[in-house]
């Protein structure tokens, strides 16, 4: 997806979120916002929103003299997500449709998004997610493709959300034990996206193949990925793409058999999908 005019104001507004996250004083807050406003004048309309965000956040990190702008927030999101694990494991234990339940759990975690135009409450989302239908529903196709897939790539999105991804992959392994599972994370801190550090702390390195994609964007930008990550992505029988950033980066993509799992959190993505903000999506590309 190419950047839309609405994306520009959204990215500028993210400077305020960054200032709040790092408890910036008035001077630093102003410098962050003015820096992003100046950068916005030169945004290329040929780039995707995640590609634009990459260099905007790099510049904000330089201004704030802080490598990982959301380090503390990511830790808080992770601990909050972990607090729901007993409830979610009980759901998985008692359900008659474990794949459907695990997929809904994976989508519910997608509300943890600090770059979104609209924010949602995780606890409220978990209360409703199991009764909600997918606004775009390719779940039957998803289930069918999983039966024959031998190599499955899961593109991670946000920290905190990755805790729910762990349950998701764990369930996939139980249902389809012949598959090899690869969990892709960002190559460096960008917004609140999950990196190798958070994923390893959560145990992904012993759960499945944990892959540092090498990308510095809040979405899997294929051209920025490592050679290894590109090979796994290209050769996978199935790619499961979590969240809006990965959707924006992979629409379009050179390959098929990509399933997008996400919560719609902005009007630009809503328009792209022909859906509404707040909808949940299970879509085959």
C-alpha positions in Angstrom: 0.0 0.0 0.0 1.3 3.5 -0.9 1.1 6.2 1.7 -2.2 8.1 1.9 -2.6 11.8 2.9 -4.3 10.5 6.1 -1.2 8.6 6.9 0.8 11.8 7.0 -1.2 13.3 9.9 -1.2 10.0 11.7 2.6 9.8 11.6 2.9 13.3 12.8 0.6 12.5 15.7 2.8 9.6 16.6 5.4 12.1 17.8 3.1 13.1 20.6 2.7 9.4 21.6 6.5 9.1 21.6 6.9 12.2 23.8 4.4 10.8 26.3 6.0 7.3 26.3 9.4 8.7 27.2 8.1 11.4 29.5 9.6 14.1 27.4 9.7 17.7 28.7 8.1 20.5 26.8 11.2 21.4 24.9 11.9 17.8 23.7 8.2 17.3 22.9 8.2 20.3 20.7 11.4 19.2 19.0 10.0 15.8 18.3 6.9 17.1 16.7 8.6 19.8 14.7 11.2 17.3 13.4 8.4 15.0 12.2 6.5 17.9 10.7 9.6 18.9 8.7 10.2 15.4 7.5 6.6 15.1 6.4 7.1 17.7 3.8 9.4 15.3 1.9 7.4 12.0 2.3 7.5 10.0 -0.9 4.0 9.0 -2.0 5.7 5.9 -3.6 6.5 4.5 -0.2 4.4 2.4 2.1 3.5 3.8 5.6 5.9 1.4 7.3 8.7 2.5 5.1 8.0 6.1 6.0 7.8 5.3 9.6 11.2 3.6 9.6 13.2 6.8 9.0 10.8 9.0 11.0 11.3 6.8 14.1 15.0 6.6 13.5 15.1 10.4 13.5 13.0 10.7 16.6 15.3 8.2 18.4 18.2 10.4 17.5 16.5 13.5 18.8 15.5 11.8 22.0 18.9 10.1 22.3 17.2 6.8 23.0 17.7 3.6 20.9 14.4 2.0 21.8 11.7 4.6 22.3 9.1 2.2 23.5 11.2 -0.2 25.6 9.3 0.4 28.8 6.0 0.4 27.1 6.7 -2.9 25.4 7.6 -4.5 28.7 4.3 -3.2 30.2 2.4 -4.6 27.2 4.1 -7.9 27.6 3.3 -8.2 31.3 -0.3 -7.2 30.6 -0.7 -9.8 27.9 0.8 -12.5 30.2 -1.9 -11.7 32.8 -4.5 -13.1 30.5 -2.8 -16.4 29.9 -4.7 -18.5 32.5 -8.0 -17.3 30.9 -6.8 -18.0 27.4 -5.4 -21.4 28.2 -8.7 -22.3 29.8 -10.5 -21.2 26.6 -8.2 -23.4 24.5 -8.6 -26.3 26.9 -12.4 -26.3 26.8 -13.1 -25.3 23.2 -14.3 -27.8 20.5 -12.7 -25.6 17.8 -9.1 -25.1 18.9 -7.9 -23.6 15.6 -10.7 -21.1 15.4 -10.2 -20.1 19.1 -6.4 -19.8 18.7 -6.9 -17.7 15.6 -9.3 -15.4 17.4 -6.8 -15.1 20.3 -4.0 -14.1 17.8 -6.3 -11.4 16.3 -7.3 -10.1 19.7 -3.7 -9.5 20.5 -3.4 -7.2 17.5 -5.1 -4.4 19.4 -1.8 -3.7 21.1 -0.7 -1.1 18.5 0.9 2.2 19.5 0.9 3.5 15.9 -2.8 3.0 15.2 -5.2 5.8 14.4 -7.7 4.3 16.8 -6.7 2.5 20.0 -8.7 -0.4 21.5 -8.7 -1.9 25.0 -7.2 -5.4 25.3 -9.4 -6.6 28.1 -12.5 -5.4 26.3 -11.4 -7.0 23.1 -10.8 -10.4 24.8 -14.3 -10.2 26.2 -15.9 -9.8 22.8 -13.5 -11.6 20.3 -14.9 -15.1 20.7 -18.5 -14.0 19.8 -17.4 -11.8 16.9 -17.4 -12.9 13.3 -14.6 -12.1 10.8 -15.7 -9.2 8.6 -13.7 -10.8 5.9 -13.8 -14.5 6.5 -11.4 -16.9 4.7 -11.1 -19.1 7.8 -12.3 -22.2 6.0 -9.6 -21.7 3.4 -7.0 -21.0 6.1 -7.9 -24.3 7.8 -7.8 -26.2 4.5 -4.3 -24.8 3.5 -2.9 -25.6 6.9 -3.6 -29.3 6.4 -1.1 -29.6 3.6 1.4 -26.9 4.5 4.9 -28.1 5.6 6.6 -24.8 6.1 4.7 -22.1 7.8 6.0 -18.5 8.3 4.3 -16.3 10.9 5.1 -12.6 10.6 5.1 -11.1 14.1 3.8 -7.6 14.8 3.7 -5.9 18.2 5.3 -6.7 21.5 2.6 -8.0 23.9 0.7 -9.4 20.9 3.6 -11.9 20.6 2.5 -13.5 23.8 -0.8 -14.5 22.1 1.2 -15.5 19.0 3.0 -18.0 21.1 -0.3 -19.7 22.1 -1.3 -19.6 18.4 1.8 -21.3 17.2 1.7 -23.8 20.1 -1.9 -24.7 19.0 -0.8 -25.0 15.3 1.9 -27.4 16.3 -0.5 -29.6 18.2 -3.0 -29.7 15.4 -0.5 -29.9 12.5 2.7 -31.5 14.0 4.3 -32.3 10.7 4.8 -28.6 9.9 7.9 -26.5 10.4 7.1 -23.1 12.0 9.1 -19.9 11.5 8.4 -16.8 13.6 9.7 -13.6 12.0 10.5 -10.5 14.1 11.9 -7.1 13.3 15.6 -6.5 12.9 15.8 -3.5 15.2 13.5 -1.6 17.6 10.8 0.2 15.7 7.6 1.6 17.4 6.4 -1.2 19.7 7.1 -4.0 17.3 8.5 -7.3 18.6 12.2 -7.8 18.1 14.4 -10.9 18.7 14.9 -9.7 22.3 11.3 -9.9 23.3 10.6 -13.0 21.3 13.5 -14.9 22.8 12.5 -13.8 26.3 9.0 -15.3 25.6 10.6 -18.6 24.6 10.1 -18.6 20.8 13.6 -19.8 20.2 12.6 -23.2 21.8 9.0 -23.2 20.5 9.9 -22.8 16.8 12.4 -21.3 14.4 12.9 -17.7 15.5 14.0 -15.5 12.6 15.4 -12.0 12.8 14.0 -10.7 9.5 16.5 -7.8 9.4 13.8 -5.3 8.5 13.8 -1.9 10.2 10.2 -1.1 9.3 7.0 -1.7 11.3 5.9 -4.2 8.7 7.7 -6.9 6.6 9.3 -4.9 3.9 10.6 -7.8 1.7 13.4 -5.7 0.0 14.9 -4.9 3.4 14.9 -8.4 4.7 18.0 -10.6 5.1 18.8 -13.2 2.5 17.8 -15.9 5.0 14.5 -14.3 5.8 13.7 -13.8 2.1 14.4 -17.5 1.4 12.2 -18.7 4.2 9.4 -16.3 3.1 9.6 -17.3 -0.6 9.8 -21.1 0.1 7.0 -21.2 2.8 3.9 -23.1 1.8 1.9 -20.6 3.9 2.6 -17.2 5.3 0.5 -15.9 8.2 0.8 -12.1 8.4 -0.2 -10.5 11.7 -1.3 -6.8 11.9 -1.8 -3.7 9.7 1.9 -3.0 9.2 2.6 -6.3 7.6 -0.6 -6.0 5.5 0.4 -2.5 4.3 3.9 -3.8 3.4 2.7 -6.9 1.6 -0.2 -5.4 -0.4 0.7 -6.3 -3.1 3.2 -9.1 -2.8 5.1 -11.2 -5.3 3.8 -14.4 -3.7 0.4 -15.9 -2.9 -0.9 -18.0 0.0 -0.6 -15.2 2.5 -3.3 -15.1 5.2 -3.7 -11.7 6.8 -4.9 -11.7 10.4 -5.6 -8.2 11.8 -7.9 -5.8 13.5 -8.7 -2.7 11.4 -7.5 0.3 13.3 -7.4 3.1 10.7 -9.6 4.4 7.8 -6.9 3.9 5.2 -6.6 0.2 5.8 -10.4 0.0 6.2 -10.9 1.5 2.7 -8.3 -0.8 1.3 -10.2 -3.8 2.6 -13.7 -2.4 2.0 -14.4 -2.8 5.7 -14.8 -0.6 8.8 -12.6 0.4 11.6 -12.9 -2.1 14.4 -13.5 -5.1 12.1 -11.5 -8.3 12.4 -10.0 -9.8 9.3 -9.0 -13.3 8.1 -8.1 -12.8 4.5 -6.3 -14.8 1.9 -4.1 -12.9 -0.6 
